[in-house]
Amino acid sequence: MKVKRLSGVNTLDYFKVSNKNILLLGFEHNQSKQCSNCSSKLKCYDIIDYIDKNNKKLDIFYEAPINFIKNKKLKRFNVNNKITFNEIIFENYIIPMFMEHSIQSVKKLMKENNFDDNLIKKLINIGTSIINDDYDDDIIKMINKYSYDDLYDVYNLYNSSTLEFEMWYIFTKQQRNPNNKNRFHYFDFRTVKFNPTYFFPHNYAIDYNTNTKSTKFINYRKKFYKYLNNNKQQIINILEYLSNINNKLGEKMYFDLYKIFLQYYKPELKKKEFEKIINIYRKLIHKQIIKSQLNKYKMLETFDTIIKTIPNNVYLDIFDGGLLFTELYSIPRMFKKYTKNILYLGGSSHCYLVADFINIYFDIDSKLSKDNKQNINCVSLNNPHSFFI
């Protein structure tokens, strides 16, 4: 299947590594998905159509929340907060919908869009509970029983669908389809409670609704960044420590950052409990590394090269956002024996990091990096190309 244009992405890199075809597609979060004048006749596809019409079995690596539901050790610490598609809809769209619009206007719009009467009744009851600040875990359980299609329709009442959201919706449905030919690998563990980057300023601000303009937060981020700047040449030790390598300096540096956090915010866990949880994550990351075809020491040397050569502002942003750590987890998973046709979908910064890693580790360039013309919504190739065989 040959492609001339891909809609909804703004970066494209393509590598052939031994028997693997690797297509990296980056997007800006919450952007719309359309190229102008896009149709299959012109060999132009949005990502969902491209995956749907592609007849090859793909390993799709997607920046969506990981669920460590089977990890008994994490369950013991009650940190396995499974984030479902339905919960995302509820927290980010249904609650704001009822806070911003009257019950009657929501009900009227549902009727105009031919919602089932029983569903309308249930959602209005939920809306009333939200307005009265009276919703609890029972409502979350109820939301999780709804079909993906129903919740997706609710989302679309007041929101223009984005490619990122649609992909998660489609992938979630496909995963449950026994006839689905693709394998899905979600790699964003930053959504799991007490993950190794949860206290980093950027992630903490998102997860705990922190006021980023407050003096406390500004001072915390300033001190956090100062430590990163002063230790850039040695920061790889933290990645080694989180890879479950016995690195005392890396352990000290990681908990130095945690101590900075403790100067400004009260932790939910005692330090010993947090250390136990981090050791579980270290083993989870190490498990992926040892199952990979990559050499772990060369892998870490590659990360070290990336850290030392990227501009300082980029280094601070990707470290603060936990990107180096998501790649520490996702890249080894990509390079397993069974993977052949790999489609990597994530924010552009993730894709830049993965492309840099492949370039340095394997000493190869992206086969299409000089051909693609990029803009915010569309990647166009000079010549039609088939990525997977």
C-alpha positions in Angstrom: 0.0 0.0 0.0 1.7 3.2 -1.2 1.3 6.5 0.6 1.9 10.0 -0.7 0.5 12.1 2.2 -0.4 11.3 5.8 -3.0 13.5 7.6 -2.8 14.5 11.2 0.9 14.1 11.7 3.7 16.6 11.5 6.8 14.4 11.6 7.7 11.2 9.7 10.8 9.1 9.9 11.3 5.7 8.4 14.1 3.1 9.1 14.9 -0.3 8.0 16.8 -2.2 10.7 17.8 -5.7 9.8 14.3 -7.4 9.3 12.3 -4.5 10.9 10.4 -1.8 9.1 10.0 1.1 11.5 7.7 4.1 10.8 7.7 6.9 13.3 4.8 9.3 13.1 4.7 12.3 15.4 1.8 14.6 16.1 1.0 17.7 18.2 -1.4 16.9 21.0 -5.1 17.9 20.5 -4.7 19.0 16.9 -7.2 18.3 14.2 -6.6 15.4 11.8 -7.2 16.8 8.3 -4.9 17.5 5.4 -6.6 19.6 2.7 -8.0 17.7 -0.3 -7.1 14.3 1.3 -8.5 11.2 -0.4 -7.3 7.6 -1.1 -7.4 8.4 -4.8 -4.5 10.8 -4.1 -2.8 8.2 -1.9 -3.6 10.5 1.1 -4.8 8.9 4.3 -5.4 9.9 7.9 -3.7 7.5 10.3 -6.8 5.6 11.2 -7.7 4.9 7.6 -4.1 4.0 6.8 -4.0 1.4 9.6 -7.5 0.1 8.6 -6.6 -0.3 5.0 -3.1 -1.6 5.5 -3.1 -5.4 5.1 0.1 -6.1 7.0 0.2 -7.2 10.7 1.5 -4.2 12.6 3.0 -3.7 16.1 1.6 -0.4 17.0 3.3 1.5 19.7 1.1 4.3 20.9 1.4 7.1 23.5 -1.5 6.1 25.6 -1.8 5.1 29.3 -0.2 1.8 30.4 -2.2 -0.5 32.7 -0.1 -2.7 35.0 -3.2 -4.6 36.0 -1.4 -7.9 36.3 1.4 -6.7 38.5 0.6 -8.1 41.9 3.5 -6.2 43.6 2.1 -2.8 42.5 -1.4 -3.9 43.5 -0.1 -4.5 47.0 0.9 -0.8 47.2 -2.5 0.3 45.7 -0.7 2.2 42.9 -2.2 0.4 40.0 -4.7 3.2 39.1 -6.1 1.8 35.9 -7.0 4.7 33.6 -9.7 3.6 31.2 -11.0 5.2 28.1 -14.3 5.8 29.9 -12.6 7.5 32.9 -10.8 9.9 30.6 -14.1 10.8 28.9 -15.7 11.3 32.3 -12.9 13.4 34.0 -12.0 15.5 31.0 -15.3 15.9 29.1 -18.5 14.8 31.0 -17.7 16.7 34.2 -16.8 19.9 32.4 -19.9 19.5 30.1 -22.3 19.5 33.1 -20.3 22.3 34.8 -20.4 24.6 31.8 -23.9 23.8 30.4 -27.3 23.5 32.0 -28.9 20.1 32.5 -31.8 21.1 30.2 -29.5 22.2 27.4 -27.5 18.9 27.6 -30.7 16.9 27.7 -32.1 18.8 24.7 -28.9 18.2 22.7 -28.9 14.5 23.5 -32.4 14.2 22.2 -31.6 16.1 19.1 -28.7 13.6 18.5 -31.0 10.6 19.0 -29.5 9.3 22.2 -31.2 6.4 23.8 -33.8 7.6 26.4 -32.4 5.3 29.1 -28.9 6.6 28.5 -30.1 10.2 28.6 -31.8 9.5 32.0 -28.6 7.9 33.5 -26.4 10.7 32.2 -28.7 13.4 33.5 -28.6 11.7 36.9 -24.8 11.8 36.8 -24.9 15.4 35.7 -27.1 16.3 38.7 -24.6 14.5 41.0 -21.7 16.5 39.4 -23.5 19.8 39.8 -24.3 19.0 43.5 -20.7 17.8 44.0 -22.1 14.5 45.0 -20.4 12.0 42.7 -18.2 9.2 44.0 -16.5 5.9 43.1 -19.9 4.3 42.4 -20.4 6.7 39.5 -17.0 5.9 38.1 -17.9 2.2 38.2 -21.1 3.0 36.4 -19.3 5.1 33.7 -16.9 2.1 33.1 -19.9 -0.1 32.3 -21.0 2.1 29.4 -20.1 1.2 25.8 -17.2 3.0 24.1 -19.5 4.2 21.4 -22.0 5.8 23.9 -19.2 7.7 25.7 -17.6 8.7 22.4 -21.0 10.1 21.3 -21.2 12.1 24.5 -17.7 13.5 23.9 -18.7 14.7 20.5 -21.7 16.7 21.8 -19.5 19.6 22.7 -16.0 18.7 21.3 -14.4 18.6 17.9 -12.7 15.2 17.8 -9.0 15.2 17.5 -6.8 12.5 15.8 -5.2 11.6 19.1 -8.6 11.0 20.8 -10.0 9.1 17.8 -7.0 6.8 17.7 -7.4 5.8 21.3 -11.1 5.2 20.8 -10.5 3.1 17.7 -7.5 1.2 19.2 -9.4 0.5 22.4 -12.2 -1.1 20.3 -9.8 -3.0 18.1 -8.0 -4.5 21.0 -11.3 -6.2 22.1 -12.0 -7.5 18.6 -10.8 -11.2 18.3 -10.4 -10.7 14.5 -8.0 -7.8 14.9 -4.7 -8.5 13.2 -2.6 -5.8 14.9 -0.8 -5.8 18.3 -1.1 -2.7 20.4 1.7 -1.6 22.8 0.9 1.4 25.0 4.0 3.0 26.5 3.0 6.0 28.6 3.6 4.8 32.2 3.5 8.4 33.4 -0.2 8.0 34.0 0.3 5.3 36.6 0.3 6.5 40.2 3.8 7.0 41.8 5.6 6.2 38.6 9.3 7.2 38.6 8.6 10.7 37.1 5.4 11.6 39.0 7.1 14.2 41.2 8.9 15.9 38.2 7.5 19.5 38.0 5.7 19.1 34.6 4.0 15.8 35.4 3.2 16.8 39.0 1.5 19.9 37.8 -0.7 18.0 35.5 -1.6 15.1 37.8 -2.2 17.2 40.9 -3.8 20.3 39.3 -0.9 22.4 40.6 -0.9 26.1 40.0 2.1 26.6 37.8 2.1 30.3 38.4 2.4 30.0 42.2 5.6 31.1 43.8 6.0 27.7 45.4 5.8 25.8 42.0 8.1 28.3 40.2 10.7 28.0 42.9 10.4 24.2 42.8 10.9 24.0 39.0 13.8 26.5 39.2 15.6 24.4 41.8 14.9 21.2 39.9 16.2 22.7 36.7 19.3 24.0 38.4 20.1 20.5 39.6 19.6 19.2 36.0 21.9 21.9 34.6 24.6 21.3 37.1 24.6 17.5 36.5 23.9 17.2 32.8 27.1 15.3 32.1 26.3 12.7 34.7 22.5 12.5 34.4 22.8 9.2 32.5 23.5 7.6 35.9 19.8 8.1 36.8 18.7 6.2 33.7 21.1 3.4 34.6 19.7 3.2 38.1 16.1 3.1 36.8 17.2 0.3 34.4 17.9 -1.7 37.5 21.7 -1.4 37.2 23.5 -1.2 40.5 24.5 2.5 40.2 24.9 4.2 43.6 25.6 7.6 42.0 22.4 7.3 39.9 20.4 6.3 43.0 21.7 9.3 44.9 21.0 11.7 42.1 17.5 10.4 41.6 16.7 10.8 45.3 18.4 14.2 45.3 15.7 15.3 42.9 13.1 13.7 45.1 14.4 15.7 48.1 14.0 18.9 46.1 10.4 17.9 45.6 10.0 17.3 49.4 11.2 20.8 50.1 8.0 22.2 48.5 5.3 19.5 48.5 4.1 16.9 51.1 4.4 13.4 49.8 1.6 10.8 49.9 4.0 8.0 50.8 6.8 7.5 53.3 10.2 7.4 51.7 10.7 3.6 52.3 7.4 2.8 50.6 8.3 5.0 47.7 11.7 3.3 47.3 10.0 -0.1 47.3 7.6 1.1 44.5 10.5 2.5 42.5 12.3 -0.8 42.7 9.3 -2.5 41.2 9.3 -0.1 38.3 13.1 -0.7 37.9 12.4 -4.4 37.5 9.6 -3.8 35.0 11.9 -1.6 32.9 14.8 -4.1 33.2 12.5 -6.9 32.1 11.9 -5.2 28.8 15.6 -4.5 28.3 16.7 -8.0 28.9 14.0 -9.4 26.6 15.1 -7.0 23.9 17.6 -7.6 21.0 19.5 -4.4 22.1 22.6 -4.4 24.2 21.7 -2.6 27.4 25.1 -0.9 27.8 25.2 0.3 24.2 21.6 1.4 24.7 22.5 3.5 27.7 25.5 4.9 25.9 23.2 6.0 23.1 20.9 7.8 25.6 24.0 9.5 27.1 25.0 10.7 23.7 21.6 12.1 23.0 21.5 13.9 26.4 24.9 15.5 25.9 24.3 16.7 22.4 20.7 18.1 22.5 20.2 21.8 23.2 20.0 22.6 26.9 16.4 23.9 26.8 15.3 20.7 25.0 17.1 18.6 27.6 15.3 20.3 30.4 11.9 20.0 28.8 12.2 16.3 27.9 13.6 15.3 31.3 11.0 17.3 33.2 8.2 15.7 31.1 9.6 12.2 31.7 10.2 11.5 28.0 13.6 9.9 28.5 12.0 7.4 30.8 9.1 6.5 28.6 11.7 5.8 25.8 13.8 3.8 28.2 10.7 1.6 28.5 9.3 1.7 24.9 12.4 1.4 22.8 13.5 -2.1 24.1 9.9 -3.3 23.5 10.2 -2.2 19.9 13.3 -4.3 19.4 12.1 -7.8 20.3 12.5 -10.8 18.0 8.8 -11.0 17.0 8.4 -7.4 15.9 8.7 -6.8 12.1 6.4 -4.0 11.0 6.5 -1.3 13.6 4.3 1.8 13.7 5.3 4.2 16.4 2.7 6.9 17.2 3.3 9.6 19.7 4.0 13.3 20.4 6.6 14.8 18.1 9.1 15.0 20.9 8.9 11.3 21.6 9.4 10.6 17.9 12.4 12.9 17.7 14.0 11.0 20.6 13.3 7.6 19.0 14.7 8.7 15.6 17.8 10.0 17.3 18.2 6.8 19.2 18.0 4.6 16.1 20.3 6.9 14.1 23.0 6.8 16.8 22.6 3.2 18.0 22.5 1.6 14.5 24.5 4.3 12.7 21.8 4.7 10.0 19.7 7.6 8.7 16.0 7.9 8.3 15.3 6.8 4.7 12.7 9.5 4.2 13.9 12.3 6.5 15.0 14.5 3.6 12.0 13.8 1.4 9.0 14.6 3.6 7.5 18.1 3.8 6.1 18.8 7.2 3.4 21.2 8.5 1.1 21.2 11.5 -1.5 18.8 10.0 0.1 16.9 7.1 3.2 15.1 5.9 3.7 14.9 2.1 6.3 12.7 0.4 8.0 13.6 -2.9 7.2 10.1 -4.1 4.6 7.5 -3.0 6.1 5.0 -0.6 5.2 1.6 0.9 6.4 1.2 4.4 5.5 -2.3 5.3 6.2 -5.6 3.6 
